[in-house]
Amino acid sequence: MKRIILLFFLFCGMATGLPAQDMATVFIAVPDSYIPQLENEWRKDLVDLYTNGKEAKLQNMMGGEAELKQLTPDFLSLRSTERTTIEMKLLPLVNNTHIICMVTTVEGPVADSRVSFFTTEWEPLEISGLFTPVTKEWFVKEDANLSREEVQYALAHLDMDLIRYELHPENQTLSAYYMSPFYLNKEDREQVLPYLKEAPKVYTWEKTRFN
């Protein structure tokens, strides 16, 4: 029932958002509260610089530098501060409508991301119907013997989930990289890495959610 209600909200609510189906328009229209470092006029200036083939850099409201690194009809990569990166992707639904996936990554000192979803009018969407965040358990190798004391001891160092998510500019995938080991000291990291997968978890957008 929750999924039916979500789909009804998406398909009906998106009807008024049809004009905003390209990333430049979506980016300029983002509420200031979602990117507080860059006001609306500054976002317009970044888009103008980028589309005219110039270096798309401006001073942000914190006195640092913001850079629009990539902009396509359905993807954007923005460095909003020295430690914050924002990626956006327009994901297709039906009847030529879309929703926005936004990934905000903060380096501090290890990268960690937040994944959010919005209509193209920037109404927030409930994440649970669209995406299930990955946890530590997925990254543990299938052949790791969890009954062995040394394996249990090594994995016990991973007491928080730090995940870096990345949207792909050329397809509808979302990759999750496990960053928690890099928060550990060198000795603890060397103990735990043999029991963890090296490859990221890759989600693929399938009409109404990332699977």
Contacts in CASP RR format, 6 or more apart in sequence:
PFRMAT RR
TARGET T0000
AUTHOR 0000-0000-0000
METHOD contacts of the structure
MODEL  1
MKRIILLFFLFCGMATGLPAQDMATVFIAVPDSYIPQLENEWRKDLVDLY
TNGKEAKLQNMMGGEAELKQLTPDFLSLRSTERTTIEMKLLPLVNNTHII
CMVTTVEGPVADSRVSFFTTEWEPLEISGLFTPVTKEWFVKEDANLSREE
VQYALAHLDMDLIRYELHPENQTLSAYYMSPFYLNKEDREQVLPYLKEAP
KVYTWEKTRFN
2 128 0 8 1.000
2 129 0 8 1.000
3 129 0 8 1.000
6 125 0 8 1.000
6 126 0 8 1.000
6 129 0 8 1.000
6 130 0 8 1.000
7 208 0 8 1.000
9 125 0 8 1.000
10 93 0 8 1.000
10 97 0 8 1.000
10 99 0 8 1.000
10 119 0 8 1.000
10 125 0 8 1.000
10 208 0 8 1.000
11 93 0 8 1.000
11 94 0 8 1.000
11 95 0 8 1.000
11 97 0 8 1.000
13 119 0 8 1.000
13 121 0 8 1.000
13 123 0 8 1.000
14 93 0 8 1.000
14 97 0 8 1.000
14 98 0 8 1.000
14 99 0 8 1.000
14 119 0 8 1.000
14 120 0 8 1.000
15 97 0 8 1.000
16 121 0 8 1.000
17 97 0 8 1.000
17 119 0 8 1.000
17 120 0 8 1.000
17 121 0 8 1.000
18 96 0 8 1.000
18 97 0 8 1.000
19 25 0 8 1.000
20 26 0 8 1.000
20 29 0 8 1.000
20 120 0 8 1.000
20 121 0 8 1.000
21 90 0 8 1.000
21 96 0 8 1.000
21 97 0 8 1.000
21 98 0 8 1.000
21 120 0 8 1.000
22 73 0 8 1.000
22 74 0 8 1.000
22 90 0 8 1.000
23 71 0 8 1.000
23 72 0 8 1.000
23 73 0 8 1.000
23 74 0 8 1.000
23 75 0 8 1.000
23 76 0 8 1.000
23 88 0 8 1.000
23 90 0 8 1.000
24 47 0 8 1.000
24 51 0 8 1.000
24 71 0 8 1.000
26 76 0 8 1.000
26 88 0 8 1.000
26 90 0 8 1.000
26 100 0 8 1.000
26 120 0 8 1.000
27 43 0 8 1.000
27 47 0 8 1.000
27 71 0 8 1.000
27 76 0 8 1.000
27 78 0 8 1.000
27 88 0 8 1.000
28 40 0 8 1.000
28 43 0 8 1.000
28 44 0 8 1.000
28 47 0 8 1.000
29 121 0 8 1.000
29 122 0 8 1.000
30 43 0 8 1.000
30 122 0 8 1.000
31 122 0 8 1.000
32 38 0 8 1.000
32 39 0 8 1.000
32 40 0 8 1.000
34 102 0 8 1.000
34 122 0 8 1.000
35 43 0 8 1.000
35 78 0 8 1.000
35 80 0 8 1.000
35 86 0 8 1.000
36 61 0 8 1.000
37 60 0 8 1.000
37 61 0 8 1.000
37 62 0 8 1.000
37 66 0 8 1.000
37 80 0 8 1.000
37 81 0 8 1.000
37 84 0 8 1.000
38 46 0 8 1.000
38 58 0 8 1.000
38 60 0 8 1.000
38 61 0 8 1.000
38 66 0 8 1.000
38 80 0 8 1.000
39 61 0 8 1.000
42 58 0 8 1.000
42 60 0 8 1.000
42 66 0 8 1.000
45 58 0 8 1.000
46 56 0 8 1.000
46 58 0 8 1.000
46 66 0 8 1.000
46 68 0 8 1.000
46 78 0 8 1.000
47 56 0 8 1.000
47 68 0 8 1.000
47 71 0 8 1.000
49 55 0 8 1.000
49 56 0 8 1.000
49 57 0 8 1.000
49 58 0 8 1.000
49 68 0 8 1.000
50 56 0 8 1.000
50 68 0 8 1.000
50 71 0 8 1.000
51 71 0 8 1.000
56 67 0 8 1.000
56 68 0 8 1.000
56 69 0 8 1.000
57 65 0 8 1.000
57 66 0 8 1.000
57 67 0 8 1.000
57 68 0 8 1.000
58 65 0 8 1.000
58 66 0 8 1.000
59 65 0 8 1.000
59 66 0 8 1.000
60 66 0 8 1.000
60 80 0 8 1.000
60 81 0 8 1.000
62 81 0 8 1.000
64 81 0 8 1.000
64 82 0 8 1.000
65 79 0 8 1.000
65 82 0 8 1.000
66 78 0 8 1.000
66 79 0 8 1.000
66 80 0 8 1.000
66 81 0 8 1.000
67 78 0 8 1.000
67 79 0 8 1.000
68 76 0 8 1.000
68 77 0 8 1.000
68 78 0 8 1.000
69 77 0 8 1.000
69 78 0 8 1.000
69 79 0 8 1.000
70 76 0 8 1.000
70 77 0 8 1.000
70 169 0 8 1.000
71 77 0 8 1.000
72 169 0 8 1.000
73 90 0 8 1.000
74 89 0 8 1.000
74 90 0 8 1.000
74 98 0 8 1.000
75 87 0 8 1.000
75 88 0 8 1.000
75 89 0 8 1.000
75 90 0 8 1.000
75 167 0 8 1.000
75 169 0 8 1.000
75 170 0 8 1.000
76 86 0 8 1.000
76 87 0 8 1.000
76 88 0 8 1.000
76 89 0 8 1.000
77 85 0 8 1.000
77 86 0 8 1.000
77 87 0 8 1.000
77 169 0 8 1.000
78 85 0 8 1.000
78 86 0 8 1.000
78 87 0 8 1.000
78 88 0 8 1.000
79 85 0 8 1.000
79 86 0 8 1.000
80 86 0 8 1.000
83 106 0 8 1.000
83 107 0 8 1.000
83 108 0 8 1.000
84 104 0 8 1.000
84 105 0 8 1.000
84 106 0 8 1.000
84 107 0 8 1.000
85 104 0 8 1.000
85 105 0 8 1.000
85 107 0 8 1.000
86 102 0 8 1.000
86 103 0 8 1.000
86 104 0 8 1.000
86 105 0 8 1.000
87 102 0 8 1.000
87 103 0 8 1.000
87 105 0 8 1.000
87 166 0 8 1.000
87 167 0 8 1.000
88 100 0 8 1.000
88 101 0 8 1.000
88 102 0 8 1.000
88 103 0 8 1.000
88 167 0 8 1.000
89 100 0 8 1.000
89 101 0 8 1.000
89 167 0 8 1.000
89 172 0 8 1.000
90 98 0 8 1.000
90 99 0 8 1.000
90 100 0 8 1.000
90 120 0 8 1.000
91 98 0 8 1.000
91 99 0 8 1.000
91 100 0 8 1.000
91 101 0 8 1.000
91 172 0 8 1.000
91 205 0 8 1.000
92 98 0 8 1.000
92 172 0 8 1.000
92 205 0 8 1.000
92 207 0 8 1.000
93 99 0 8 1.000
93 207 0 8 1.000
93 208 0 8 1.000
94 207 0 8 1.000
97 120 0 8 1.000
98 120 0 8 1.000
99 117 0 8 1.000
99 118 0 8 1.000
99 119 0 8 1.000
99 120 0 8 1.000
99 125 0 8 1.000
99 130 0 8 1.000
100 117 0 8 1.000
100 118 0 8 1.000
100 119 0 8 1.000
100 120 0 8 1.000
100 122 0 8 1.000
101 115 0 8 1.000
101 116 0 8 1.000
101 117 0 8 1.000
101 167 0 8 1.000
101 174 0 8 1.000
101 210 0 8 1.000
102 115 0 8 1.000
102 116 0 8 1.000
102 117 0 8 1.000
102 118 0 8 1.000
103 113 0 8 1.000
103 114 0 8 1.000
103 115 0 8 1.000
103 116 0 8 1.000
103 165 0 8 1.000
103 166 0 8 1.000
103 167 0 8 1.000
103 174 0 8 1.000
104 113 0 8 1.000
104 114 0 8 1.000
104 116 0 8 1.000
105 111 0 8 1.000
105 112 0 8 1.000
105 113 0 8 1.000
105 114 0 8 1.000
105 164 0 8 1.000
105 165 0 8 1.000
106 112 0 8 1.000
106 113 0 8 1.000
109 183 0 8 1.000
110 162 0 8 1.000
110 179 0 8 1.000
110 180 0 8 1.000
110 182 0 8 1.000
110 183 0 8 1.000
111 162 0 8 1.000
111 164 0 8 1.000
111 177 0 8 1.000
111 179 0 8 1.000
112 162 0 8 1.000
112 163 0 8 1.000
112 164 0 8 1.000
112 179 0 8 1.000
113 163 0 8 1.000
113 164 0 8 1.000
113 165 0 8 1.000
115 127 0 8 1.000
115 131 0 8 1.000
115 133 0 8 1.000
115 165 0 8 1.000
115 174 0 8 1.000
116 124 0 8 1.000
116 127 0 8 1.000
117 124 0 8 1.000
117 125 0 8 1.000
117 126 0 8 1.000
117 127 0 8 1.000
117 130 0 8 1.000
117 131 0 8 1.000
118 124 0 8 1.000
118 125 0 8 1.000
119 125 0 8 1.000
129 209 0 8 1.000
130 208 0 8 1.000
130 209 0 8 1.000
130 210 0 8 1.000
131 174 0 8 1.000
131 203 0 8 1.000
131 209 0 8 1.000
131 210 0 8 1.000
132 210 0 8 1.000
133 163 0 8 1.000
133 176 0 8 1.000
134 163 0 8 1.000
134 176 0 8 1.000
134 178 0 8 1.000
134 201 0 8 1.000
135 161 0 8 1.000
136 155 0 8 1.000
136 158 0 8 1.000
136 161 0 8 1.000
136 178 0 8 1.000
136 180 0 8 1.000
138 201 0 8 1.000
139 178 0 8 1.000
139 196 0 8 1.000
139 197 0 8 1.000
139 201 0 8 1.000
140 146 0 8 1.000
140 155 0 8 1.000
140 195 0 8 1.000
140 196 0 8 1.000
140 197 0 8 1.000
141 195 0 8 1.000
141 196 0 8 1.000
141 197 0 8 1.000
144 151 0 8 1.000
144 195 0 8 1.000
145 151 0 8 1.000
146 152 0 8 1.000
146 155 0 8 1.000
151 195 0 8 1.000
153 191 0 8 1.000
154 188 0 8 1.000
154 191 0 8 1.000
154 192 0 8 1.000
154 194 0 8 1.000
154 195 0 8 1.000
155 192 0 8 1.000
155 195 0 8 1.000
157 184 0 8 1.000
157 188 0 8 1.000
157 191 0 8 1.000
157 192 0 8 1.000
158 180 0 8 1.000
158 181 0 8 1.000
158 184 0 8 1.000
158 192 0 8 1.000
160 180 0 8 1.000
160 183 0 8 1.000
161 178 0 8 1.000
161 180 0 8 1.000
162 178 0 8 1.000
162 179 0 8 1.000
162 180 0 8 1.000
162 182 0 8 1.000
162 183 0 8 1.000
163 176 0 8 1.000
163 177 0 8 1.000
163 178 0 8 1.000
163 179 0 8 1.000
164 176 0 8 1.000
164 177 0 8 1.000
164 179 0 8 1.000
165 174 0 8 1.000
165 175 0 8 1.000
165 176 0 8 1.000
165 177 0 8 1.000
166 174 0 8 1.000
166 175 0 8 1.000
166 177 0 8 1.000
167 173 0 8 1.000
167 174 0 8 1.000
168 174 0 8 1.000
168 175 0 8 1.000
172 204 0 8 1.000
172 205 0 8 1.000
173 202 0 8 1.000
173 203 0 8 1.000
173 204 0 8 1.000
173 205 0 8 1.000
174 202 0 8 1.000
174 203 0 8 1.000
174 205 0 8 1.000
174 210 0 8 1.000
175 200 0 8 1.000
175 201 0 8 1.000
175 202 0 8 1.000
175 203 0 8 1.000
176 200 0 8 1.000
176 201 0 8 1.000
176 202 0 8 1.000
176 203 0 8 1.000
177 200 0 8 1.000
178 196 0 8 1.000
178 197 0 8 1.000
178 200 0 8 1.000
181 189 0 8 1.000
181 192 0 8 1.000
181 193 0 8 1.000
181 196 0 8 1.000
182 189 0 8 1.000
184 192 0 8 1.000
203 210 0 8 1.000
203 211 0 8 1.000
204 210 0 8 1.000
204 211 0 8 1.000
END
